[in-house]
Every structure is written in structure tokens, then in C-alpha cells.
Amino acid sequence: MTNVTFLNPELFWLLLLLPVLFYVWFKTKTKQRPTIKLSSIKGIKSIKSFRIKLLPLTIVLRLLAFAGLITALARPQIISVEHQVHSTHGIDIIMAMDISGSMLARDLQPNRLEALKHVASDFVQQRVNDRIGIVIYAAEAYTKTPATSDKPLILNALRSIKYRNDIEDGTAIGVGLGTAINRLKESPAKSKVIILLTDGVNNTGAIDPIMAAKIAEEYKVKVYTIGIGTNGLADSPVGIKANGEIVYEKIPVEIDEELMKEIAKMTGGKYFRATDTESLKSVYEEINTLEKTKIDEQKFVNTEEKFHLFALISFFLLSIEIVLRKTLFRGFI
């Protein structure tokens, strides 16, 4: 950022003296004009000397020189400010997302999975200084992308997440959490966070969710848990037709909230319930507020003095005025 400033701006009040100086010069020159009293001026042709016409040029040059000198005394400066921002307390975040078949339920629009992808993308764009990774899970889990600061890579990974019927369906919360912990346990970050989201009940997997929570606690990984789904019944997938069309029926929404609350409590996190798209947005906004990254900013100020230019201009104008007084206007002033 560059801007022009003056070290002594109060000196610009001296510019008010310039009209006064011009007035004094004008009155003085009027009194000094020689006059001849004649009984008649008939027959005398009025002659205006070219030098007399240019005579005001001297006072103009002098006033401009004084204005330049006042500006120079006001110390004009060009100040360039550079900011260097870096984080000494970065956060590594893993988003562990349930992609089981029930995430296609339409109580969030257009469905839970697509709503989650949209909200999570907004969250990623707001976490400018953090590394973020993605783990997806159903009956099994795998890493979509490790923790990285490459935001376009993360956003592309989010967009590519789809329901896959080629992997075993189910909700293995312990496996999903364990996989996310593996991505963070060697992290050098000051803070390590997992956002664990599910829309169901742990019903499969070799890892007990509470055991996974204890491991997270050991590695000082904070887990925020989110239960997604409306209260009551939701249009949920119950099968797929031969043509690939998904069959929906009204199914009761069941989320093991007690388990999710316990995981959050054990690791120092917090449990949230998202019953629609707006509440899901609010959940991620609150997590974004709770997990603040400390930013260290260094500011470098470079000051470039510019009074020399105005001083030189004033000297040049005064020199011209003196030369004119000694040559062209000699005998007139």
C-alpha cells in the first residue's frame, strides 16, 4: 500500500500569505508608475510596451517559488507499507464425512450429501491459513485427501464426493474417526481438529467409537461431532431400481446422539445437531468461530522523502525571476 503524506501539514497555512503578498506588490507597483500631467493627450498614441505586459510574470514566479518552498517545508513523503502475514499457531483439520446410503435422504436439499458438500466448501474457503483434509466413510473408510493448504485441491475433492454403491454400506463411526486420527497423529500443528459428521447409528466396523475417542484424546485431537437429519421422518433411500432410479420411503431418522456427545466431551469438542441446510451452515460457522487461528502480522514501512523536488522547483523559479529582473525588466523594477 502506497500513500502520500506530509510531515508538517500545518505549514500549508502559510499559503494564505500569498494573496497578501500579491496585493502588496500590486499596490506598490501602482504607486511607482511615473505619471506626466498634460493639458491634453489628443494626438498622442497610446503605446503599451511588451515588457510592461510581461511585468506581472515576475511576481507570479516569485509566488510560485514561495508555494513550492512552503510545500518542501511541509515535508512531502511517499510511504509504502508492506504486510507479511504468517501463522505460528496453525490448525490441521480433518473433515470425516459419512457417505452411507442414508446420506441421500432428502430432508436437506437436494439431499444430505450435496448440502454437506456445499456447506463444507464454504467452510474450507474461510479457513485461509489452515491445512484441511477429508476422510469419507460408510462401512469402511479411506482418505480422500490428506491435510493440505492447497484449497483448490480440497474443493475439487469435495466436489468429487459421491455415493458409491460399490463399497459396503453401513455406518462405521469408529472406523471413520480412527482413519481421521491417523491423518493427524503425526501432525506438527499446534491444534488438531476433527469434524466428524454422521446421520445414523454406529452399526459396523472393527473399531469401537469410544476407543477411537480415547485415542484422539491421547493425541490431543479435538473432535467436533455433528448429527445431520431432521426430527421425525425423512424421505430416505430404501432401494435402487433396475434402471438406477433410487426408491425413497419415509423412514424415521435415528442418530446416536449420546455417542456423539460422549466423543465430543472426551476430546474437548462439542456436539451439534443439524436438522436442515440452514442449521448445518450455522454449525460450521460456529466451529469456524470456535477454532480461531492466531495470525502474526509484520508491517514494514518505507518512507521516501520528496521535499527535494519542490525545493529544486522553487530554486529554479526564483532563479528565472532574478534573471528577468536583471535583464528584460531592468529599469522597470
RONU-827183 format. One record per residue: x, y, z of N, C-alpha, C, O, CB in turn. Coordinates in steps of 0.02 Angstrom, whole numbers, plus 50000, padded with zeros to 5 digits. Each point is the difference from the previous one (the first is absolute). Glycine has a CB too. Example, Ala and Ser with C-alpha at 12.3 -4.5 7.8 and 13.67 -1.06 7.14 Angstrom:
2
506604971650390499555005950000500455006050000500524999950033498534994250029/500775011249902500425005950003499615005550037500255005550008500344991349884/
***
This chain:
333
500434994050000499575006050000500455006250000500455000550041498624993350021/500795010949892500405006149994499555006050008499445000149973501384994149951/499415011050114499625006150007500475005850010500574999250022498464994550026/500725012249936500395006250007499765003650064499405000850011500765000349862/500325001050167499835003550061500505005650011500505000449966498994989250084/500365014949999500435005650015500184999850074499574999050042499915008049866/501174994050107500224999750068499795006150039499844999650060501134993649904/499015012750002499815006350033499435003449962500105005449973501084996050071/498234995649953499465002849960499765006850024499695003849961499974984750014/500475013250088499775006450026500325005949965499745005650001500074989050109/500775004349858500345005449965499635002449938500145005349973500934990150069/498445000649935499615002249942499585006250015499755003249954500224984950006/499945013550104499655006250017500375006049974499695005349988499854989350114/501125004849887500405005649974499795001849928500155005549977500804990950096/498714999049892499775001649932499505005850000499905003249949500284984850019/499505013250090499535005650005500355006749992499685005149986499594988050088/501395007049936500385006349993500115002049928500155005849985500414991650122/499374997749847500155001549929499545005249971500245004549965500174984050023/498935011250023499575005549974500185006850031499955005149966499134986550018/501145008350079500205006350033500625002949966500035006049987499484989950122/500984999849876500615002249966499855002849931500295005049979500364986450085/498875005349901499825002549934499675006950005500135004449959499744983850000/499705012550091499665006450009500515005650016499945005549972499034988450069/501515004750002500525004950018500405001949938500155005849989499914989650128/500124999549843500395001449938499605004349952500275004849971500324984250042/498775009449979499585003849954499945007350021500075004449958499294985150016/500525011850091499945006850024500655003849993500015005949982499124990350098/501425000349935500665003249995500165002049928500245005549988500154987950111/499485002149854500165001449930499565005549973500215003949957500154984450028/499015012150038499555005349977500255006950021499965004849962499074987250044/501235008450056500265006450025500645002049966500165005949995499314991750115/500924997449866500655001449971499965002049927500495002249971500014989950110/498915007049888499945001649930500105007649989499665003950033499564986249950/501235011949972500105007249986499415002949962499714996849957501535001450040/498585007950020499435003349967500235006949975500425003250031498744990650042/500555008449871500145006649972499335003649991499544997349969501514998549971/498915010150087499395003949994500015004049935500465004049990499434996750136/499634998349832499955003549937499335003549996499504997750028501254993949916/499245014150022499375003549992499544996449953499385000750004501195010050018/499724985449934499604996149953500414994149975500615000549991498745009849974/500324984150024500364994249974499794998749928500144994749971499955000450144/499575009849857499784999349931500594999449954500465004250003498505002250022/501044988749932500544999149952500564995550025500454998149963499285013149995/500224987050106500524995650027499744992849997499494998450031500975010950045/499884986649889499804993049993500214996150061500585000450022499515000449852/499444995450153500164996050059500414994049979499804996149957499145007650100/501644995649973500464994649983500104995650062500205002350053500395004849860/499264986650079500094995350054500624995849986500034996249951498735003550072/501715001050019500634996349991499884992650013499624998150045501045012049989/499674985649926499974992750009500284998150068499734995550033500375002749843/500425005250146500304998450065499535001850058499994996550050501135005549900/498485003550041499535001850053499464994650007499784998550055500445013749923/499574984949964499494994750002500264993950039499614996650035499935007549855/501104994550103500294994150032500235001350072500224995450034500135000849854/499605010050134500255001850066499704995850057500364998150046499815013449910/499164986950042499724995850055500314992950004499914996550050499035009949937/501414991749960500314993350001500494999350057500074994550028499795004849849/500475006050142500494999650054499684998250067500264995750036500445012749904/498744994950075499674998450065499694993149999499974996650051499805015649966/499994985749923499714993249994500544994850014499894995250037499275008849879/501424996950055500564995450010500204999950074500144994750028500265007349855/499625004050147500205000450071499494996550045500194996550046500405014349930/498764990350010499494996850041500004992449991499914996350049499405014049942/500804987449947500044992749989500604997150035499974994450027499475007049863/501115002450111500604997750035499874999550075500214995150032500525010149879/498934999850116499834999750072499544994150015500084996750051500055015849956/499384986249949499554994450009500384993449999499874995550040499205011149907/501414992850007500414994049997500434999250063500104994450024499925006549852/500245004850149500414999850060499594997950061500234996150042500515012949909/498644993650054499564998050055499844992649997500004996550051499515015149951/500374985949937499864992949991500604995750020499924994850031499285008049875/501404999650076500604996350019500084999850076500194994950028500365008649864/499315002350141500055000150073499484995650034500114997650056500345014049935/498994987249975499484995650027500224992649996499664995650026499465012749940/501454990450002500294993349997499554994849969499764995550034500895007550066/499224997649834499624994749967500394993450000500604999949989498835008749938/500214986050086500304993350003499554995049966499395000450005501215002650102/499714992249860499634994349974500144994150047500574997950007499505006449871/499414993250153500084994650048499724993549971499424999649980500495008650116/500514986849901499804993449976499974995350060500474999450039500065002649847/498904994750120499894995450056499924992949973499564998849959499905010550111/500954986349953499954993049981499824995850061500275001050055500575000749852/498714993650083499784995650054500224992949984499884997549946499145010050081/501294989350021500164993049994499614996250054500095001250060501075001349893/498404993150025499574996450046500214992650001500094996949948498965011250030/501034989350081500144992950007499694997550065499905003850047501174997349886/498794992650067499684997050059500514995750038500334995749971498565004349970/501165001350123500454996050042499594994950040500284995950036500545013649971/498534990949987499564995450036499484997149952499405000850010500775005650098/500064990449838499564997349950499604994150027500184996950049500615006949864/498664994950053499554994650020499964995049943499905001949942499445005850134/500744985949940499874994749951499314997150014499844998150056501404999249934/498355002649958499304997850007499864994249952500165000449940499505011350094/500054983149992499764994549958499244999750004499724999650055501364993849963/498605006949925499284999349997499844992749984500124997749945499735014550018/499874984250087499814993049991499254999849983499585001650042501324994450040/498945002049855499325000649975499694993149987500304995749967500005015349981/499114988150079499614994049987499735000349929499675004949981500024994150142/500444995949836499724999849932499584993749990499944997449944501065009350013/498734990850096499574994149995499375001749960499865005949987500574989750123/499194999349870499415001049959499495004750030499655003649963500534985349992/499785011350111499505004350032500155007449990499575004350011500254986850073/500805010649896500185007049987499665002749938500055006049984501054992150072/498554997549907499615002349942499295002050019499615002049957501074990549971/499165007250137499345002150024499885007349982500465004049998499604987750097/499315009949891499845006649971499705004850051499635004549981500194989949911/500335004750174499775004950048500425006449997499785005250024499814985650050/501015008949896500395005849981500015000249924500014994749968500715004950139/499295006349865499945000549927500685001049966500415003850025498465001049992/501254991749927499574995049969500014993350037499534996049996500665009649895/500364993250147500034994450046500545001550052500365005149994499254986649917/500465004250139500475001450053500715000649975500375004550020498894989550059/500945001549877500694999949976500185006349961500525003050011499434984549986/499615014449957500135006049959499995006350042500405004649990499104989649911/500045006150148499985005850045500645000550040500285005450011498474993849996/501494995050017500624999850038500595002449959500415003950023499134986750044/500505007149871500565002049956500015007549990500535003150000499404985849942/499485014150048499955007249989500235003950062500395004749996498664993449923/500694999950139500165003550062500744999050018500335004750022498484993950018/501444995449951500704998650015500475004049955500535002150021499154986550017/500125012549899500405004149954500065007150025500545003049997499094989849907/499825010150120500025006850028500475000250060500385004750009498444997449952/501154992850080500434999650059500744999949980500405003550030498684990350032/501095002249888500694999549977500265006849976500565001950016499244986149951/499795015649995500215006549974500125005150054500385004849991498994992749906/500305001650160500095004850056500634998450041500255004450034498514997149970/501484992349993500594998050039500625001149958500324995349978499014996150086/500855015049926500535001949954500684997450023500414998049958498935012150012/500804989950094500674998550025500084993050030500504998650032499605013549990/499414983649967500034993350030500084994649947499845001149941499455003050153/500954990249928500024994149956499384995850014499824998950058501465001249940/498414997649948499384996250006500054993649959500275000049945499075010750073/500404983950011499984993649965499304997150003499575002450038501634995649988/498674996849934499344997049997500054992450007500404996849965499195012749961/500014987750119499924992850007499274998549987499575003350029501404995650054/498884996149876499314997949989499914992950024500464995949995499435011949905/499524990750125499894993350027499284997949992499545004149998501394997850083/498984991549914499354996850005500114994050045500085000850061499515003049822/500424990050088500204994250041500754999550005500274996550043498684997549922/501405009549991500725000550000500185007349989499575004049983500574984149974/500495013650052500205007049994500655000549960500414995550001499035007250109/500645002949857500645001449968500105007549994499535004050006500414985149929/500685012850054500185007149997499905002649930500294997649952500555000950140/498735006549902499895003249935500585004749984500255000049943498514999350073/501465004650033500595004249992500315001150068499635001450048499895004349849/501144993950110500325001450065499975007550015499805004049958500964986150027/499425011750076499995007150019500475004049956500604998449995499124998650124/500015008149848500405004149955499745007250001499425001250017500814988749910/500205014750055499805007149994499795001749929499835005849986500954997150108/499234992149861499805001149931499235000149996499694994849991501384999549966/498655011650049499275000650002499654997649936499494996750005500665012950073/500114992049862499674997349939499984992449999499514997149977500885013049962/500144986650087500014992750002499454997450047499664995249983501585004949993/498695003150082499494997950048499305001049970499574995650006501205007450090/499125002749873499335001449972499834995249943499434997849994500725014350036/500354986249929499884995049947499844993250029499584996349974501205010049950/499574992050131499874993650033499294999850028499664994949995501565004150033/498555006550001499325000350026499494999249944499514996250007500895011350085/499714996049852499534999649945499954992949972499474998049975500785013949997/500294984350032500014993349970499694994650044499934994349979501095009249960/498814998250124499714995050045499304998249977499575004349990501115000250106/499214989049896499344997549980499844993750039500454996650027499705008449857/499214993450119499804993750030500254994349955499905000149939499085005250116/501334989849975500274994449962499674993550023500054998150058501065007949926/498564990749969499684993750019500464994049989499804994350007499105010749963/501744996550012500484994649991500394998650064500414995450002499695007749877/499785000850174500304998650065499454997950048499425001949991501535006349988/499224988150070499504997450047499665005750038500335004450027500344985049985/498685010349988499625005350034499994998750075500104994450023499195007349874/500595003650141499994999550072500285006450030500195004649964499924982950030/499925012850072500265005950034500514997850052499824998050056499095008349926/501724994050000500554998050045500325006350028500535002249977499684987149957/499475013550117500245006350029500694999250029500435004449991498394998950035/501314991150008500664998950029500554999549948500555002650010498894991550083/500415002749850500494999449946500145006849969500575001749985499044986549992/499855015650012500095006749971500415004550045500455003649977498464995249965/500955001050123500375004150048500724997650005500465004150003498484998150061/501164991249937500684997450005500435001949940500595001650008498964989050058/500155009249874500375001949939500195007450003500565001849981498824989449954/500175013050089500145007250006500565001250050500445004349989498374998449982/501194993650085500535000850050500684998149970500505003450014498684994150078/500844997249867500634998049968500295005549957500615000549992498984987750010/499975015949969500245005449957500285005850041500345004449973498824992349941/500695003550152500205005750042500534998350053500325004650025498554999949955/501214989250036500424998350058500725002149993500345001350050498914989149970/501015010149919500685002349988500045007449981500545002549985499754985949980/499155015050037499985007049979500395004450049499934999350061498954998749884/501535006750029500375004750043499595006150020500255004450035500794991749910/498335004250033499585005950012499895000950075499984995250038499465003249851/500485007850132499865001750070499324997350021499914997750056500805012649933/498814990049965499324997550014499804995049947500135000949941499565010050115/499984983749966499774994849954499264998750013499794998850057501374995849939/498455005849951499274999850006499714995049950500224999649943499765012450097/499524984349982499614995749956499275002350003499735001050054501064989149962/498905010649926499285001349996499684993649976500054998349941500105014350035/499534983950069499714993449986499255000649990499645002050045501274992450022/498865003849872499295000849985499704993349982500294996049963499925015749997/499194987150066499624993949983499265001450003499785004950030501144987850015/498705002949922499275000750002499674993750028499404999049993500655008749909/500364988250132499714993750023500314997450065500245003950042499534993549841/500214996150123500234996550061500584995549980499974996749948498875003850106/501674999249988500564995549986499744992749998499764997450050501065010750006/499254988749885499734993349993500484995149968499814994449984499085010750007/501734996950000500504995649971500695002750014500075005450029499124991049880/501325000050070500685002450008500374996550057499694998050049499945012949907/501034988450035500414996450049500235004350058500264997550049500114995249858/499535013850087500245004650052499415002850039499535002749971501475000349959/499024996350135499485002750043500075007750002500555002550010499434986850060/499485014449920500045007449999500295002950064500385004849997498654995349927/500804997250134500275002650063500744998850004500375004250025498524993850030/501344996149922500724998649999500365005049955500555002350016499224985550006/499925013749920500305004949955500035006950033500485003649991499084989949910/499925008250137500005006450035500565000450051500315005250009498454995549974/501374993750052500554999850048500685001149966500445003350027498884989050046/500755004949868500625000949962500065007449980500555002850003499404985249953/499505015050022500005007149983500215004350059500385004749994498724993249921/500635000350143500175003650062500754999450015500315004850021498534993250023/501444996149944500714998850013500435004349955500525002650021499224985850015/500055012449902500395004049952499805007450001500235003949958499884985949971/499485012150120499785007050007499655002549936500115005549977500844996550103/498634993749894499595001749942499295001750024499674995850031501034996749892/499085013450062499335002150020499504997849947500125001049940500345009050123/498984987249958499514997449952499345003850009499694999850053500864988849948/499245014849945499335002949998499554995049963500174997949945500285014250056/499004986050030499554995149969499365003449977499745004550033500754986450039/499265006749871499395002949971499524994349982500194995349966500445014749989/498764990550069499474995449980499575003649950499725005350015500294988750096/499925003249829499625003349947499374996149983500034994049990501045010849964/498374998750044499374996849984499435003350038500105002450056500494986849922/498835010849992499425003350030499754996050061500204994350010499495010549878/499874998350150499674996550055499374996549972499595003349968500865005150118/499484985249926499424996549975500164995849939500484996250000498815012950044/500294991649904500074995949939500345004049945499935006149995499054987450036/501395002949927500325003149943499964995549939500004993950007500785012350070/499174996849863500014996149939500704997049992500475003549983498655003949962/500934986150067500654996750000500014994449948499494996949986500655005950135/500454995849850500054994749950499924993150031500294998550052500475008949880/498844988550035499894993250025500204994849948500004994050014499075010250059/501084998049867500194995349947500145003649935499895006049994499434985150060/500925005149897500165002749934499674995649947500094993950001501015011050041/498544998149912499674996449946500524997749949500585002050003498375004750014/500834989149938500454997349949500285005549955500554999449974498794989950028/500275016149990500235005649958500445004950037500195005149973498774993649961/501214999850129500445004250040499635005250042500315003650038500544994749876/498495002150079499605004950037499964997850074499874994250015499475008749881/500775001950149499984998750072499285000250025499625004549982501545000450032/498664990250025499334999750029500025003150071500424998150041499294991449890/499835015150082499975003450065499384998150038499474998849971501185010749981/499414990250113499444999050045500115004250063500565002050015499234986349940/499665013150080500065003750063500294995350053499694994950018499325012749951/501584994250057500354995950049500155004350061500205005849993500304986849916/499425004750152500185003950060500755001550001500414995849984498644998850079/501115011549957500705002150005500284997950068499735001950052500075008049870/500734986150077500304997650062500735001950001500394997949958498794992550048/501015013650043500705002150009500204998450072499645001750047500265007649865/500664987550096500234998450068500315006350031500615000750003499604987049965/499365016750055500235006350026500404999150064500475003850013498545001849936/500814989650092500374998950062500734998149985500455002450034498494993950023/501164999549893500684998249980500385006049974500585001150019499024987449953/500085015549986500345005849971500175005250053500535003149997498854994949896/500175002850155500145004750055500594997550042500415004050022498374999449980/501254990150010500544997150040500675000849966500505001750032498694990150017/500845007049886500625000949962500245007250005500595001350012499074989549909/499885013950070500185007150003500245001950070500505003650007498664998949903/500504995150141500175001750069500694997250018500405003550032498394996549999/501364993949949500644996950017500595003749969500545000050029498874989149978/500495014049935500565003049964500025007650005500435003349971499514987349951/499595012250116499995007350008499655003649944500085006149992500974992950069/498554997449900499635003049946499295001850019499865001650058500854992149863/498845005950031499315001950012499554996249951500204998849943500145012750100/499064986749979499534996649956499495004949972499775004550036500394984950030/499685009849869499505004349967499484995649966500144994449979500725014850005/498544993550010499484996649962499785004649943499835005850011499784987650091/500405003949838499795003849941499384996649971500054994549973501145009450003/498254999550028499374997049976499805002549931499554997249968500105001850149/500695006249858499885002449932500635003549975500495000550036498265000949987/501225001049916500605003149970500225006150038500605001050010499044994749879/499905008550132500185006150036500344998550066500495003250019498565002649926/500694989350091500314998250065500684996849988500455000750042498424997850010/501224998049893500654997149983500515005649987500584999650022498864990249929/500345015350014500445005949989500195003250067500585001850010498875000249877/500064998650157500135003050065500514996050040500415002750036498435002049964/501124988649994500474995750035500715001449978500455000950041498664990349970/501005008949923500675001249974500245007050015500595001150012499194990649899/499765013150089500195006950018500225000450073500475003550017498725000949899/500474991850128500195000150071500684996650010500415002550038498374997449995/501334994649932500654996750005500555004749974500545000350029498914988349957/500405014949961500475004849972500175005450051500575002350003498984995549882/499965004150155500115005150052500384997250059500445003350029498515002449936/500894988150054500334996950057500744998649988500415000750045498494994249986/501265003249908500694998249984500345005849962500035000049939499664987850057/500555017050042500335005849971500744998649992500334997550046498815010250005/501134994149891500714999349988500355006550018499805005449977499994986349931/500725008050134500385005950019500445002249942500404996149974499585000550148/499945009749859500385002749944500505005150025499825004750036499214993349886/501605001250058500525004950015500115004249938500114997449945500444995050141/499435014249923500085004549943500585004750013500065003050053498714996249921/501675001349976500555004750003499885005449948499834998749943500984992350097/499295015349982499905005649955500655003649988500355001850048498474999549993/501354999749896500625003549981499815006649966499635000149951501004988950035/499645016550041499845006649974500635003049969500515000750033498595000950054/500855000249849500555003249964499805007249983499505001149966500884987749986/500015016050072499855007149989500485003049950500614999650008498955001450109/500165001949830500415003149948499865007650000499445002149986500544987349943/500535014550088499935007450004499945003049929500374998049955500295002150154/498885004749883499905003249935500075007650004499845003549951499414987250018/500995011950089500055007350006500545002949954499975005849981499644993350137/500904996749864500545002349956499725002749934500245005049975500554986750078/498715004849920499725002049935499705006950004500125004249956499664983850017/499825013350080499685006650006500525005450015499925005749978499034988750062/501575004049998500535004950014500365001849935500165005949990499984989450126/500004999849841500335001449936499565004249955500245004649966500394984650044/498725009349989499535004049959499995007250024500015004749959499294985050019/500695011250088499995006950027500645003649982499985005949981499304990350114/501295000549911500655003049982500015001949926500245005349982500324988050108/499175002349868499995001349928499575006149984500205004249960499974983550018/499235012750052499555005649987500295006650025499955005149966499084987150043/501285007750050500315006150026500585002249956500115006049990499564990850126/500714998449858500565001649955499755003449937500305004949977500354985350068/498805007249927499725003049940499775007150015500115004649960499534984149997/500045012250101499745006650018500575005050008499945005849979499094988850079/501525003349973500585004550009500315001849934500185005849988500034989050124/499855000249843500295001349934499575005049962500265004649969500244983950029/498845010750003499555004649966500065007050029499985005049963499234985650012/500855009950090500065006650033500645003549978500015006249993499344989650105/501185000449892500655003049983500095001249926500465003549979500004990950120/499105002649861500075000749927499395003349968500005006049988500734983950012/498765006249987499425002449963499655005750035499775004749968500104984049985/500085010950113499625005250037500465004850036499795003450047499284988649967/501555008349966500465004750033499785007249986499885001949943501084989850046/498995012250063499765006949994499265000750012499755005550011501164996549909/498724992150078499275000250013499854998350072499485001950027500304995049854/500684999450150499884997650068500515003150047499994998650060499534990649897/
***
